[in-house]
Amino acid sequence: MAEEKKETWITWLALTTAFLAVFAAVTTMYMGKYSNRSILIQGQETDHWGYYQAKSIKGHTYEIQKQKLELEFLSLQTKLTTVIAEKYKKTIADYDVNIKRYEKEKAEIKVGAEKLAVQKVLFQNMSSNFSYSLIFLQIAIVMSSVAAITKKKPLWYLGLAIVIGWIYYFSNAFLLLYQTPLTF
């Protein structure tokens, strides 16, 4: 009879260990999914900031050229014909339009890059939480394995209690009630 009871809990031990292994596989899948997404978004964010920088350089080039033309116009103003003076004024006005256009484009690109940065951090936090939850599952599986080898039921119970850590971090990965600080 005692042998039968021993076999019953070992059967349950084996089943729970199998379920923990399945949960670990699912958790690993989510961890990889959100880690990959954060990496892909990092590339997009970098592209946006590179584009922003290119617009900034072009805008700055127009600003320098505009200042140069304004100084030339001021120094030559008395010597210029009306046609040439008007050409200077038109070119300066065109440069000013381009400067404003680049500033507007930079602002739009910056908003897009900042949105990507927020999304990247969100996915990094989700991936981190899945990583932490996976650690708890791995510890629980080890505890269950040791319980099976040593035939000590309290180790199995300890492994089951450790699953609470998995539940916390796994659910937090989706709900993000608590965000783990990211350190680099």
Buried (B, 14 or more C-beta within 10 A) or exposed (E): EEEEEEEEEBEEBEEBBEEBEEBBEEBBEBBEBBBEBBEEBBEBBEBBBEBBEBBBEBBEBBBEBBEEBBEEBEEEEEEBEEEEBEEBEEBBEEBBEBBEBBEEBBEEBBEBBEEBBEBBBBBBBBBBBBBBBBBBBBBBBBBBBBBBEEEEBEBBEBBBEBBEBBEBBBEBBEEEEEBBEEEE
